[in-house]
Amino acid sequence: MGKNEVTVNAKGLSSSGPRMMVERAIAREEIEWIRVIVSPGPVVDDLKEYLAGIGATDIEVDDLGDERHVIARLSAEE
C-alpha cells in the first residue's frame, strides 16, 4: 500500500455507515489509500460500488475470517 493509508473500522455497520465514515475521512485529509474494515455481507459490494463511484481505483477485498478489508486507491501516486 501507499505511504498515506488510512484505516476505517466500520465492522458491524450497515451499508450507509461505512460510506459516511469514508466521506468523513476523505474530508479531513488527503488520502492516497484507504482500508475499510467491514463485516461480511452486502456491505462489501455496496462499499466497492461507492468507492468506484467516487473515482477510487485498485479496489480489492481481503477476506480475513469474520471481517473483510476493502482497500482502494483514492489518488494517483505522485
Buried (B, 14 or more C-beta within 10 A) or exposed (E): EEEBBBEBEBBEBBBEBBBEBBEEBBEEEEBBBBBBBBBBEEBBEBBBEBBEEEEBEEBEBEEEEEBBBBBBBBBEEE
